Amino acid sequence: MVTAFRSFALAVQQSSQAIDLARRHGWTEEPVAAAAYAVLAGAMVWQGRLEEAEPWLEHAERLVRQESRPAALLALHHVRGMLQLARGQDQDALGTFRTERLAELLVKPHPLVTRTTACLLHALVRVGETARAERAVAQMNARDRESGEMRIALALLQLAKNDPEAATVAVAPLVDGSVPGLHPVWMVAAFLLEAMARDVLGDPAAAWCALERALDLAEPDGVLWPFLVQPAPGLLERHAGHRTSHAALVSQIRNLLAHEDSGRMVVPPQRGLEGRGRQRDPGGWHPPLSGGVCGTIPGLTEPLSNSETRVLRYLPTNLSVPEIADVLSVSVNTVRTHMRHLYAKLGAHHRTEVVKRARALGLLAPSSHRP
């Protein structure tokens, strides 16, 4: 659980190892194992691996209900609600994030209370209940309103109210570094909202810089959740047409926004941005985009698949092939197959050459990041 605050990829790896240990010793139904299931599910949700996260979350929920521990139940409500938001199940998320009764049972203040309240505001905005969201904000104390997660929710609310200037004010302390210690995933969300607001205000240069910064923060751990709950396919499409250090990640996000696993997930359009600044709504819904990055990155013999893109992100690290397989929760043979495809598509003969070619084509960031 502590590792999840450092790296979702490492959290996936460690929780998977814990689950394997529990399985070998017959502990899979012990309540203590629920922590590993919950961490694995939560990390996968942050990474946009929604279908993979579902069974682990269900297992954790079943075990935690047996003991009815308020803090553990609150954590699972949080993960479940995030999963629902990412799938566009906004009404369901609205009910999941109503955890006032659980919060009252806690012995001492818990950081998840504020985060869950911020996610509740997300859900209210997404179902069009901006007035209810404003009333909820008005009832908060000053400390909660100034938290990083709440500022992100306020920025989303201001965008929905067609006030991008106020949205930039809300996230300003986050993007300028005045609020320290915020989890990187919330920083991704802050820079993404900054990019959306600047785009609406007709400042494409500032929008490009903010979106590139969001992608910088998202790529090492494959953090995709903010891009799913704050969709901006139009903005990402234009970003892909310019030189970016994250072309493969942009392509992966665009594909997820358009469809997940043959269209089982549909993300609704962002509301309330019409008629301000730009003629084109950066958050509006667009038809599904064709897969791969070959159309925007010359030099590839054919597009990279989402799975190949995920493996590519780990090749600059010191992780071995078995370790990459553990992090991605796939077999070693699967990773090796994807690596062979990468070699062929990038015209390379070994791992170092693949990384060098990928950097030259803008498929990886210029500097190395260990997940």
N, C-alpha and C positions, 0 to 999 in steps of 0.2 A: 504493500500500500504506500509506503514511503517512496519506493522507487517510481511510482506513478507520477510523483511531483517532479521527478528529474527527467524521465523519458518514458513515453508510452511504449516504445518498441522494447525497451528493457523490461518494462512491467509485463508485457505480453510474454516475453521469454521466461521471466522468473515465475509468473503465475502458472504458465504451462508446465514448468519443471515441478512446481509444487503439486499440481494436479496429477502428474505422472507418478510422483512419490506416493500420493494418497491412494492412487489406483493400485500400486504394487502392494500396499499394506492393508488394503481393504477399508480405507478411511473415507471413501468417496461420499458416504452418506452422513459423516460426522459434521455437526454444525461448524466446527472450526474450518472445515474445507470451504465453507461458503465465502470466506474472504478471498480465496484464490479465484473462485468462479466470478465473484463480483468485480475484482480488479481486471480480470481478463475481459469480461463483457464491457466494462467501462472503457478500457483502452481501445477495444475494437470499435466501439461507438464513436469515440473521438477520431479514429482513423477512417471512419466511413464504411467499416466492414459490418454492416448492419445485420445481414443474414447470418453471418458467423457468430455475432454477439448474442443473438436471440436465445439459443439453447443454453448457453452458459448463464445468462441472466435468469432464465426460468429455473434452472437448478438452484442457483443462489437464493432466489425468492422462496422456493419451497422449503429449503433448510432453515432460513432465517425466520420464517413464519412460525416454526415450531418453538422458537424461544421468545419471539416477540420483543426483541431488544430495540428500543426506540431509535438509537443512533444508527444501527445497522439497517433498520427498515427505512429510515430517512435516506440513507445512501442509495439503497435500491430504488426507492421512488425517484431519486434524482437521475439515476442511470436510465430507468424505464422512461421517464419523461423526455430525456434527451434523445433517446431512440425514437420515440413517437414524433418529436419535433422534426428530426431528420427525415422521417418518412412522410412528413406532411400531415400527420394525424393530429392536427392542432387541438380539436375538441377533446380528444382522449388525453393529450398532454395537459390540457387545462385542468382536468380532474386529477391527474396524477400529481401535479405540482401543488395541489391544495393539501399541505401537510401541517396545518396549524396545530391539530390535535397531537401529532407526533412531537412537534417542537415543544409543546407544553409539558411533555413527559420527560424531556431532557433535564438532567441534573444541573448542567452548566451550559453556557453559550457554546454553540457549535457553528463552525464556519459554513457548513452546508446549508444552514437556515437562510443566510443571506443569498447564497448562490441559487438555492431553489426558488427563493422569492424573485430573483432576477429572471430566472427561466420562466416563472409564472407570468411575468410581464411580457416576455417574448411571446408566450402563447396567447395572451390577451390581445396583443397587437396583431398577431397573425390571423386571429378570428375577427378582427375589425372592432374590438372592444376598447378603443383608445380612451374613451371617457372613463371606463372602469380602471384602466391602467393609470390614468392621471390621478384618480382618487386614491388608488393604492400608494402611489408615490407621495401624495400629500400627507398620508398618515404615517409615513416612515420618520424615524428620527434622523437628524442631520448626519450622524456617523454612517448609517446604512446608505443614505443617499450619495455619500461621497465615496463609497467603496468602488473598486474598479469594475466589478461585475455589474453593479447597479448603474454605473455611468454608461456602460455598453447598452444596457436595456433602455436607458433614457435616450441615447442616440438613436436607437431603433424606433422608439416612440416618436421622436422629433421628425425622423424621415417619413414615418407614416402620416404625420400631421402636415407634410409638405413644407417643412422648415429645415432645409439642409444646413443653414447657418447655425441654428441651435444645436444640430447634431455634431458639428465640428467643435463647438464649445464644450459639449458634454464629454467628448473623448480627448480633448486637448491635453489634459494632465497625463493621460496614458501615453499618447504618441510622443510627447516631449520628455517622458521619463520622470515626471514629477511624482508619480505613484509607484514606489518600488515594490518589489516582491510579488508582483502579479504573475500568476501562472502563464507560461507562454501561450497556451491555447486561447486565453482571454485577450492576450496581446494581438494574436492573429485576428480575432473578431474586431478589436478596436481599429486596427489599421484597415481592415476590409470596410468597415463602416465609414472611416475617414475617406477612403477611395470613392465609395459610392456617393457620399455627400459632395466631395470636390467635383466629381463628374457631373452631378446635377447642377452645380454652380457654374459650370462652363470652364473649369480649370483642368484641362486634360493632363498637363505636366504634373501637377500636384497629385492628381488621381493616379497616374502611372507610378509615381514614386511610392505612394502609400500602398498600392496593390503589390508592387514588387517587394516592399518590406513585409507585407503580410505573407507572401509566398516564401520569403527568406526564412521566416519563423516557422512556417508550416512544413517545409520540406524535410528537415532532418528526421522528424517523427511521423511524417505522412499525416498531419493533422488536417482532416477534411470537414469535420463537423461544422465549423463556422460558415463554410462556403455552402453547406446544405441548408442551414437554417436562415441564412441571410443571402439568398441566391441573387447573383448578378451575372447571368450568362452573357448578356450583351457586353458588359464591361470586360469580362474575361475574353470574349471573342475578339474585341478590339485589341486587348493586351497581347493576345497570341500573334497578332499581325505586326507587332513591334518586337525589337530585340529584347528578349527576356532571358534571364538565367534559369528559368523554370518552365521551359516549354512543355516538357513531358508532364509535369505536375498540373499545368493549366489544362492540358488535353485530358488528363484523368478526371479533373474536377468537372470539366464541360460534359464529359461522357456521363458522369454520375448525375449531374443536374438534368440531363436529358432523359436518362433512364438508368435504372439499376437492375441488372439481371433480366434483360428483355422487357423492361417497362413495368416492373412491379412497384417501383417507387416513383411518384410524381411529386415534384416540389412546386407549390403554387407560386404565382407571381407576387413580387413585392407590391404592396398597395401604397397609394398616396403620393407617388413621385411624378405623376403626369403634370405636364405644363410648367415645369420649372427649369429655367436655364436652357438645357439641351432639348432638342426635339425628340430625341430618342431616350426612352426610359431604360437606364442601365440595369435595372432590376427586373424588367418585364420578362414575360415568358416568351420563349422562341421555340420553333420546331426542333425536334431532336437533331443533334449535330452528328456528322459522320465521324466514325472512330479513327484513331491513329493520329500521328503527328507528321506524316509524310507531306501533307499539303502545306504546312507552315515551315518545315525544316528541310531544306534541300540537302541532299547527301545521304538520306536513308533510302535503302533499296525498296523497303515497304514499311508501312506503319508499325509502331510498337503496340503490342497489346497492353491492357492495364496490368496484367500479371508481370509481363516483361519489364514494364516501367517500374513496378514496385521492387523487383529484384535489382534493377539498374541502380536505384537510389542507395543500395547497400554495398555496391562494389567498391566505392572509394574508401570504405571503412576497413578496419582490421579484422572484421568478423570473417570466420571461415565459412565454407559452404554449409556444413552442418549447423553452425550458429545462425546463419541467415535463415535456414529452413526452420529452426526453432522460433525465431522472431516472427516469421510470416505464417507459422503454424501449417507448413506444408512439408512434404517429404524432401529428402536430399535429392532424389532423382528428379523431382519437379524443378527444383532450383537449377540443377545442372542442365535440364532441358531448356529452360528459359535462357540460361547463359549461352548455350550453343546458338539459340536463335538470335541473341544479341550480337554474338560474334559475326554471324552471317549478315545481319542487317546493317551493322556498322562497319563491315569490312575489316574486322580485327582478328587477331590470332591468339591473344591472351588477355587476361583481366586488366592489366595496366594499360594496354592499348585501347581496350573498350572504354575505359574511363577517360583517357586522353581524347579519343574521338568524340565521346559524348559531351565533354566540356567544350570542344571546338564547335560543336553543332548547337550549343546552348541547351542541351538536354539535362545537364547538371550544373550546379552553381560553380563559379570559378574556384572557390576554396573548398577544401574537404570538410565535411561535417560527419562526426560519428553519431549515429542515431542514439 
